[in-house]
Amino acid sequence: MQMVNLPQSLSMNTPFGGPTSSNPTAAGAPANKDRKMASAEHLVLDLSNPDLRENALLELSKNKELFQDLAPFVWNSFGTIAALIQEIVSIYPVLSPPNLTPAQSNRVCNALALLQQCVASHPDTRMLFLNAHIPLYLYPFLNTTSKSRPFEYLRLTSLGVIGALVKVDDTEVISFLLSTEIIPLCLRTMEMGSELSKTVATFIVQKILLDDVGLDYICTTAERFFAVGRVLGNMVAALAEQPSSRLLKHIIRCYLRLSDNPRACDALRSCLPDMLRDATFSTCLREDQTTRRWLQQLLHNVGVNRVPTLQAGGGFDHMLVN
């Protein structure tokens, strides 16, 4: 099963009236792109026809380089977003008990890819996408626990949509996500998903934490902080057995950001995993200077010689007791 790629957006806007090229290949490129774009727009219109939808999704998935330019057309064309939502909700009945087939998973993931790399990634449609609360339609997929490939693929592609939203630093996006159940859903995936799904889910939590609104949200209550801290700690322990430098990088960045909050930093002095304090991951991080620097800064922030920033009884332990 082929995973959905996350390509960078390609701009295909060409200036009108530009100098003509003596290279016939170069001269034909804009015309070829125009033909592809016209074909893609025709396929988008086919999405509103149930009989043509599956083939249209499949063909569009082969032309992801056009997605960024297609976003406004997809959003504004009659019935297209409704058709994509229909694709999503159509597989709800097979989520529990888990009976999702590879073909069903592929089809809905093609619809999700169009939402992710097109609508959720485009500055003109991103907030429209959020204001319509479309991400909520993906949450039942993130709530699944089956580890079969069709379900794992579905979760990974759904996480990709959320990842596309948080990739652009925007407090409005973070505030919207925090008003939903995104943190518990990401924590669930961080506990039971594949390495790739765990990595994307941890990246989402990291991006939420990097926004001041997100950091304040996580550190407002002891329950939220320790829920995140427990999952991060379990992941560190698992990585000691099966190292992944990519996943470890996001975990360390989450810890480092948490240490920016005085109460969280105080709690980390006692709950930061010992494996981050010793040489357990020295080999894993040998080639990653950035993550090594983050880890050194984290250890400095939570160092035992650091002057306490809290008044007595003001930390998370006090909050839990009361």
C-alpha positions as a Markdown table, in Angstrom:
| # | Residue | x | y | z |
|---|---|---|---|---|
| 1 | Met | 0.0 | 0.0 | 0.0 |
| 2 | Gln | 1.5 | 3.3 | -1.0 |
| 3 | Met | 1.7 | 6.0 | 1.6 |
| 4 | Val | 0.4 | 9.5 | 0.9 |
| 5 | Asn | 3.3 | 11.8 | 0.2 |
| 6 | Leu | 3.5 | 15.2 | 1.7 |
| 7 | Pro | 5.0 | 17.3 | -1.2 |
| 8 | Gln | 5.9 | 20.9 | -1.0 |
| 9 | Ser | 3.5 | 23.2 | -2.8 |
| 10 | Leu | 4.6 | 24.0 | -6.3 |
| 11 | Ser | 3.7 | 27.4 | -7.7 |
| 12 | Met | 2.7 | 27.2 | -11.4 |
| 13 | Asn | 1.8 | 30.9 | -11.9 |
| 14 | Thr | 3.5 | 32.1 | -15.0 |
| 15 | Pro | 3.7 | 35.8 | -15.9 |
| 16 | Phe | 1.6 | 36.9 | -18.9 |
| 17 | Gly | 3.4 | 38.5 | -21.8 |
| 18 | Gly | 6.8 | 37.2 | -20.7 |
| 19 | Pro | 9.7 | 36.7 | -23.1 |
| 20 | Thr | 9.3 | 33.9 | -25.5 |
| 21 | Ser | 11.8 | 31.1 | -25.1 |
| 22 | Ser | 13.9 | 29.7 | -28.0 |
| 23 | Asn | 13.8 | 26.3 | -26.2 |
| 24 | Pro | 10.7 | 24.4 | -27.5 |
| 25 | Thr | 10.6 | 22.2 | -24.4 |
| 26 | Ala | 10.6 | 25.2 | -22.1 |
| 27 | Ala | 8.0 | 26.9 | -24.3 |
| 28 | Gly | 5.7 | 23.9 | -24.2 |
| 29 | Ala | 5.9 | 23.5 | -20.4 |
| 30 | Pro | 3.3 | 26.2 | -19.5 |
| 31 | Ala | 0.9 | 24.8 | -22.1 |
| 32 | Asn | 1.4 | 21.3 | -20.7 |
| 33 | Lys | 0.7 | 22.6 | -17.2 |
| 34 | Asp | -2.4 | 24.4 | -18.4 |
| 35 | Arg | -3.7 | 21.2 | -20.0 |
| 36 | Lys | -3.0 | 19.3 | -16.8 |
| 37 | Met | -4.8 | 21.9 | -14.7 |
| 38 | Ala | -7.8 | 21.9 | -17.0 |
| 39 | Ser | -7.9 | 18.1 | -16.8 |
| 40 | Ala | -7.7 | 18.3 | -13.0 |
| 41 | Glu | -10.5 | 20.9 | -12.7 |
| 42 | His | -12.6 | 18.6 | -14.8 |
| 43 | Leu | -11.9 | 15.7 | -12.4 |
| 44 | Val | -12.8 | 17.9 | -9.5 |
| 45 | Leu | -16.2 | 18.5 | -11.1 |
| 46 | Asp | -16.6 | 14.8 | -11.5 |
| 47 | Leu | -16.4 | 14.4 | -7.7 |
| 48 | Ser | -20.0 | 15.5 | -7.3 |
| 49 | Asn | -21.1 | 12.6 | -9.5 |
| 50 | Pro | -21.1 | 9.4 | -7.3 |
| 51 | Asp | -20.6 | 7.2 | -10.4 |
| 52 | Leu | -17.4 | 9.1 | -11.4 |
| 53 | Arg | -16.1 | 9.9 | -7.9 |
| 54 | Glu | -13.9 | 6.9 | -7.3 |
| 55 | Asn | -12.0 | 7.3 | -10.6 |
| 56 | Ala | -11.7 | 11.1 | -10.1 |
| 57 | Leu | -10.2 | 10.7 | -6.7 |
| 58 | Leu | -7.7 | 8.1 | -8.0 |
| 59 | Glu | -6.7 | 10.3 | -11.0 |
| 60 | Leu | -6.4 | 13.4 | -8.8 |
| 61 | Ser | -4.1 | 11.4 | -6.4 |
| 62 | Lys | -1.7 | 10.9 | -9.3 |
| 63 | Asn | -1.4 | 14.7 | -9.9 |
| 64 | Lys | -0.6 | 16.0 | -6.4 |
| 65 | Glu | 1.7 | 18.7 | -7.8 |
| 66 | Leu | -1.5 | 20.5 | -8.9 |
| 67 | Phe | -3.2 | 20.4 | -5.5 |
| 68 | Gln | -2.0 | 23.7 | -4.2 |
| 69 | Asp | -3.3 | 25.6 | -7.2 |
| 70 | Leu | -6.5 | 23.7 | -7.2 |
| 71 | Ala | -7.5 | 24.6 | -3.6 |
| 72 | Pro | -9.8 | 27.6 | -4.3 |
| 73 | Phe | -11.4 | 25.7 | -7.2 |
| 74 | Val | -12.0 | 22.7 | -5.0 |
| 75 | Trp | -13.5 | 24.8 | -2.2 |
| 76 | Asn | -15.7 | 26.9 | -4.4 |
| 77 | Ser | -16.9 | 24.4 | -7.0 |
| 78 | Phe | -20.5 | 23.3 | -6.3 |
| 79 | Gly | -20.9 | 20.1 | -4.3 |
| 80 | Thr | -17.2 | 19.1 | -4.1 |
| 81 | Ile | -16.6 | 19.6 | -0.4 |
| 82 | Ala | -19.9 | 17.9 | 0.3 |
| 83 | Ala | -18.8 | 14.9 | -1.8 |
| 84 | Leu | -15.5 | 14.6 | 0.0 |
| 85 | Ile | -17.3 | 14.7 | 3.4 |
| 86 | Gln | -19.7 | 12.0 | 2.0 |
| 87 | Glu | -16.6 | 9.8 | 1.2 |
| 88 | Ile | -15.4 | 10.3 | 4.8 |
| 89 | Val | -18.6 | 9.5 | 6.6 |
| 90 | Ser | -19.4 | 6.6 | 4.3 |
| 91 | Ile | -16.9 | 4.4 | 6.1 |
| 92 | Tyr | -18.0 | 5.2 | 9.7 |
| 93 | Pro | -20.0 | 2.0 | 9.9 |
| 94 | Val | -16.9 | -0.2 | 9.3 |
| 95 | Leu | -14.8 | 1.5 | 12.0 |
| 96 | Ser | -16.4 | -0.4 | 14.9 |
| 97 | Pro | -16.4 | -3.3 | 14.8 |
| 98 | Pro | -13.3 | -2.9 | 12.6 |
| 99 | Asn | -14.1 | -4.1 | 9.1 |
| 100 | Leu | -12.3 | -1.6 | 6.9 |
| 101 | Thr | -10.9 | -3.1 | 3.7 |
| 102 | Pro | -7.7 | -1.9 | 1.9 |
| 103 | Ala | -9.8 | -0.7 | -1.0 |
| 104 | Gln | -12.1 | 1.4 | 1.3 |
| 105 | Ser | -9.1 | 2.8 | 3.1 |
| 106 | Asn | -7.3 | 3.7 | -0.2 |
| 107 | Arg | -10.4 | 5.5 | -1.5 |
| 108 | Val | -11.1 | 7.6 | 1.6 |
| 109 | Cys | -7.4 | 8.4 | 1.9 |
| 110 | Asn | -7.4 | 9.8 | -1.6 |
| 111 | Ala | -10.2 | 12.1 | -0.5 |
| 112 | Leu | -8.3 | 13.0 | 2.7 |
| 113 | Ala | -5.1 | 13.7 | 0.6 |
| 114 | Leu | -7.1 | 16.2 | -1.5 |
| 115 | Leu | -8.3 | 17.9 | 1.7 |
| 116 | Gln | -4.8 | 17.9 | 3.2 |
| 117 | Gln | -2.5 | 18.9 | 0.4 |
| 118 | Cys | -5.1 | 21.2 | -1.2 |
| 119 | Val | -7.6 | 22.9 | 1.0 |
| 120 | Ala | -5.9 | 22.6 | 4.4 |
| 121 | Ser | -2.6 | 23.8 | 3.1 |
| 122 | His | -3.8 | 26.8 | 1.1 |
| 123 | Pro | -3.8 | 30.2 | 2.8 |
| 124 | Asp | -7.0 | 31.2 | 1.0 |
| 125 | Thr | -9.0 | 28.1 | 2.1 |
| 126 | Arg | -7.4 | 27.1 | 5.4 |
| 127 | Met | -9.6 | 29.2 | 7.8 |
| 128 | Leu | -12.7 | 28.4 | 5.7 |
| 129 | Phe | -11.8 | 24.7 | 6.2 |
| 130 | Leu | -11.5 | 25.3 | 10.0 |
| 131 | Asn | -14.6 | 27.4 | 10.3 |
| 132 | Ala | -16.6 | 24.7 | 8.6 |
| 133 | His | -15.3 | 22.3 | 11.4 |
| 134 | Ile | -14.3 | 19.8 | 8.7 |
| 135 | Pro | -11.4 | 18.4 | 10.8 |
| 136 | Leu | -14.0 | 17.0 | 13.3 |
| 137 | Tyr | -15.1 | 14.5 | 10.6 |
| 138 | Leu | -11.6 | 13.0 | 10.8 |
| 139 | Tyr | -11.6 | 12.4 | 14.6 |
| 140 | Pro | -13.5 | 9.1 | 14.5 |
| 141 | Phe | -10.5 | 7.7 | 12.4 |
| 142 | Leu | -8.0 | 8.9 | 15.0 |
| 143 | Asn | -10.1 | 7.2 | 17.7 |
| 144 | Thr | -9.7 | 3.8 | 16.2 |
| 145 | Thr | -7.3 | 1.2 | 17.7 |
| 146 | Ser | -7.0 | -1.5 | 15.1 |
| 147 | Lys | -3.4 | -2.0 | 14.0 |
| 148 | Ser | -4.2 | -3.4 | 10.6 |
| 149 | Arg | -2.7 | -1.7 | 7.6 |
| 150 | Pro | -5.9 | -0.2 | 6.3 |
| 151 | Phe | -6.6 | 1.5 | 9.7 |
| 152 | Glu | -3.0 | 2.6 | 10.2 |
| 153 | Tyr | -3.0 | 4.2 | 6.7 |
| 154 | Leu | -6.3 | 5.9 | 7.6 |
| 155 | Arg | -5.0 | 7.3 | 10.8 |
| 156 | Leu | -1.7 | 8.4 | 9.2 |
| 157 | Thr | -3.5 | 10.2 | 6.4 |
| 158 | Ser | -5.9 | 11.9 | 8.9 |
| 159 | Leu | -3.0 | 13.1 | 11.0 |
| 160 | Gly | -1.5 | 14.5 | 7.8 |
| 161 | Val | -4.5 | 16.8 | 7.4 |
| 162 | Ile | -4.0 | 18.1 | 11.0 |
| 163 | Gly | -0.3 | 18.3 | 10.4 |
| 164 | Ala | -0.8 | 20.5 | 7.4 |
| 165 | Leu | -3.0 | 22.9 | 9.5 |
| 166 | Val | -0.4 | 23.3 | 12.3 |
| 167 | Lys | 2.6 | 23.4 | 9.9 |
| 168 | Val | 1.9 | 27.1 | 9.4 |
| 169 | Asp | 2.2 | 28.9 | 12.7 |
| 170 | Asp | -1.2 | 30.4 | 13.3 |
| 171 | Thr | -2.7 | 30.9 | 16.7 |
| 172 | Glu | -6.2 | 30.8 | 15.3 |
| 173 | Val | -5.6 | 27.2 | 14.1 |
| 174 | Ile | -4.1 | 26.2 | 17.4 |
| 175 | Ser | -7.1 | 27.8 | 19.3 |
| 176 | Phe | -9.5 | 25.9 | 17.1 |
| 177 | Leu | -7.8 | 22.6 | 17.6 |
| 178 | Leu | -7.6 | 23.1 | 21.4 |
| 179 | Ser | -11.4 | 23.6 | 21.4 |
| 180 | Thr | -11.6 | 20.0 | 20.2 |
| 181 | Glu | -10.3 | 16.7 | 21.4 |
| 182 | Ile | -7.1 | 16.8 | 19.4 |
| 183 | Ile | -4.7 | 16.4 | 22.3 |
| 184 | Pro | -6.2 | 13.2 | 23.7 |
| 185 | Leu | -6.5 | 11.8 | 20.1 |
| 186 | Cys | -2.8 | 12.6 | 19.4 |
| 187 | Leu | -1.8 | 11.1 | 22.7 |
| 188 | Arg | -3.6 | 7.9 | 21.9 |
| 189 | Thr | -1.8 | 7.6 | 18.5 |
| 190 | Met | 1.5 | 8.4 | 20.3 |
| 191 | Glu | 0.9 | 5.4 | 22.5 |
| 192 | Met | -0.3 | 2.8 | 20.0 |
| 193 | Gly | 0.4 | 3.9 | 16.4 |
| 194 | Ser | 3.2 | 3.0 | 14.0 |
| 195 | Glu | 6.5 | 4.9 | 14.2 |
| 196 | Leu | 5.4 | 7.1 | 11.4 |
| 197 | Ser | 2.0 | 7.9 | 12.9 |
| 198 | Lys | 3.6 | 8.5 | 16.3 |
| 199 | Thr | 6.0 | 10.9 | 14.6 |
| 200 | Val | 3.2 | 12.9 | 13.0 |
| 201 | Ala | 1.1 | 13.0 | 16.1 |
| 202 | Thr | 4.1 | 14.1 | 18.2 |
| 203 | Phe | 4.8 | 16.8 | 15.7 |
| 204 | Ile | 1.2 | 18.1 | 16.0 |
| 205 | Val | 1.6 | 18.2 | 19.8 |
| 206 | Gln | 5.0 | 19.9 | 19.4 |
| 207 | Lys | 3.5 | 22.6 | 17.1 |
| 208 | Ile | 0.6 | 23.2 | 19.6 |
| 209 | Leu | 3.1 | 23.6 | 22.5 |
| 210 | Leu | 5.2 | 26.0 | 20.5 |
| 211 | Asp | 2.3 | 28.4 | 20.4 |
| 212 | Asp | 1.9 | 30.3 | 23.7 |
| 213 | Val | -1.8 | 29.5 | 23.7 |
| 214 | Gly | -1.0 | 25.8 | 23.4 |
| 215 | Leu | 1.6 | 25.8 | 26.1 |
| 216 | Asp | -0.7 | 27.6 | 28.5 |
| 217 | Tyr | -3.5 | 25.1 | 27.8 |
| 218 | Ile | -1.3 | 22.1 | 28.5 |
| 219 | Cys | 0.1 | 23.6 | 31.7 |
| 220 | Thr | -3.1 | 25.1 | 33.1 |
| 221 | Thr | -3.9 | 21.9 | 35.0 |
| 222 | Ala | -1.8 | 19.1 | 36.5 |
| 223 | Glu | -3.9 | 16.5 | 34.8 |
| 224 | Arg | -3.2 | 17.9 | 31.3 |
| 225 | Phe | 0.5 | 18.2 | 32.0 |
| 226 | Phe | 0.9 | 14.8 | 33.4 |
| 227 | Ala | -1.2 | 13.2 | 30.7 |
| 228 | Val | 1.3 | 14.6 | 28.1 |
| 229 | Gly | 4.3 | 13.9 | 30.3 |
| 230 | Arg | 3.3 | 10.3 | 30.9 |
| 231 | Val | 3.0 | 9.5 | 27.2 |
| 232 | Leu | 6.2 | 11.3 | 26.3 |
| 233 | Gly | 8.0 | 9.3 | 29.1 |
| 234 | Asn | 6.6 | 6.0 | 27.8 |
| 235 | Met | 7.8 | 6.8 | 24.3 |
| 236 | Val | 11.3 | 7.6 | 25.5 |
| 237 | Ala | 11.4 | 4.2 | 27.3 |
| 238 | Ala | 10.2 | 2.5 | 24.1 |
| 239 | Leu | 12.8 | 4.3 | 22.0 |
| 240 | Ala | 15.6 | 3.0 | 24.2 |
| 241 | Glu | 14.6 | -0.5 | 22.8 |
| 242 | Gln | 13.9 | 0.6 | 19.2 |
| 243 | Pro | 15.6 | 4.0 | 18.5 |
| 244 | Ser | 14.2 | 6.5 | 16.1 |
| 245 | Ser | 16.1 | 9.7 | 15.8 |
| 246 | Arg | 13.2 | 11.4 | 13.9 |
| 247 | Leu | 10.7 | 10.6 | 16.7 |
| 248 | Leu | 13.2 | 11.4 | 19.5 |
| 249 | Lys | 13.8 | 14.8 | 18.0 |
| 250 | His | 10.1 | 15.7 | 18.3 |
| 251 | Ile | 9.8 | 14.3 | 21.8 |
| 252 | Ile | 12.8 | 16.3 | 23.0 |
| 253 | Arg | 11.4 | 19.5 | 21.5 |
| 254 | Cys | 8.2 | 18.9 | 23.3 |
| 255 | Tyr | 10.0 | 18.5 | 26.6 |
| 256 | Leu | 12.1 | 21.6 | 25.9 |
| 257 | Arg | 9.0 | 23.7 | 25.2 |
| 258 | Leu | 7.4 | 22.4 | 28.4 |
| 259 | Ser | 10.4 | 23.6 | 30.3 |
| 260 | Asp | 9.6 | 27.2 | 29.3 |
| 261 | Asn | 6.7 | 27.1 | 31.7 |
| 262 | Pro | 7.8 | 27.5 | 35.3 |
| 263 | Arg | 5.5 | 25.0 | 36.9 |
| 264 | Ala | 6.1 | 22.4 | 34.2 |
| 265 | Cys | 9.9 | 23.0 | 34.5 |
| 266 | Asp | 9.7 | 22.4 | 38.2 |
| 267 | Ala | 7.7 | 19.1 | 37.6 |
| 268 | Leu | 10.2 | 18.0 | 35.0 |
| 269 | Arg | 13.0 | 18.0 | 37.5 |
| 270 | Ser | 11.5 | 14.9 | 39.0 |
| 271 | Cys | 9.6 | 13.3 | 36.1 |
| 272 | Leu | 12.0 | 13.8 | 33.1 |
| 273 | Pro | 13.2 | 10.3 | 32.1 |
| 274 | Asp | 16.6 | 9.3 | 33.3 |
| 275 | Met | 17.4 | 8.0 | 29.8 |
| 276 | Leu | 17.4 | 11.6 | 28.6 |
| 277 | Arg | 19.8 | 12.5 | 31.4 |
| 278 | Asp | 22.4 | 9.8 | 30.7 |
| 279 | Ala | 24.1 | 8.5 | 27.5 |
| 280 | Thr | 21.3 | 6.2 | 26.4 |
| 281 | Phe | 20.6 | 8.2 | 23.2 |
| 282 | Ser | 24.1 | 9.5 | 22.5 |
| 283 | Thr | 24.6 | 7.2 | 19.5 |
| 284 | Cys | 21.1 | 8.0 | 18.1 |
| 285 | Leu | 21.8 | 11.7 | 18.3 |
| 286 | Arg | 25.4 | 11.7 | 17.1 |
| 287 | Glu | 24.6 | 13.1 | 13.7 |
| 288 | Asp | 21.8 | 15.5 | 14.9 |
| 289 | Gln | 23.5 | 18.6 | 16.2 |
| 290 | Thr | 20.2 | 20.5 | 16.6 |
| 291 | Thr | 18.5 | 17.9 | 18.7 |
| 292 | Arg | 21.7 | 17.5 | 20.9 |
| 293 | Arg | 21.6 | 21.3 | 21.5 |
| 294 | Trp | 17.9 | 21.1 | 22.4 |
| 295 | Leu | 18.6 | 18.3 | 24.9 |
| 296 | Gln | 21.5 | 20.2 | 26.5 |
| 297 | Gln | 19.2 | 23.2 | 26.9 |
| 298 | Leu | 16.5 | 21.1 | 28.4 |
| 299 | Leu | 18.9 | 19.5 | 30.9 |
| 300 | His | 20.2 | 23.0 | 31.7 |
| 301 | Asn | 16.6 | 24.3 | 32.2 |
| 302 | Val | 15.6 | 21.5 | 34.6 |
| 303 | Gly | 19.1 | 21.3 | 36.3 |
| 304 | Val | 19.0 | 20.7 | 40.0 |
| 305 | Asn | 21.1 | 23.8 | 40.6 |
| 306 | Arg | 18.5 | 26.0 | 38.9 |
| 307 | Val | 17.0 | 28.6 | 41.3 |
| 308 | Pro | 13.3 | 27.6 | 42.0 |
| 309 | Thr | 10.9 | 29.9 | 40.2 |
| 310 | Leu | 7.9 | 28.9 | 42.3 |
| 311 | Gln | 6.6 | 29.8 | 45.7 |
| 312 | Ala | 6.1 | 26.9 | 48.1 |
| 313 | Gly | 3.0 | 24.9 | 47.2 |
| 314 | Gly | 2.6 | 26.4 | 43.8 |
| 315 | Gly | 3.6 | 23.5 | 41.7 |
| 316 | Phe | 1.7 | 20.7 | 40.0 |
| 317 | Asp | 2.1 | 18.3 | 43.0 |
| 318 | His | 0.2 | 20.8 | 45.1 |
| 319 | Met | -2.5 | 21.1 | 42.4 |
| 320 | Leu | -2.9 | 17.3 | 42.3 |
| 321 | Val | -3.3 | 17.0 | 46.1 |
| 322 | Asn | -5.9 | 19.7 | 46.1 |
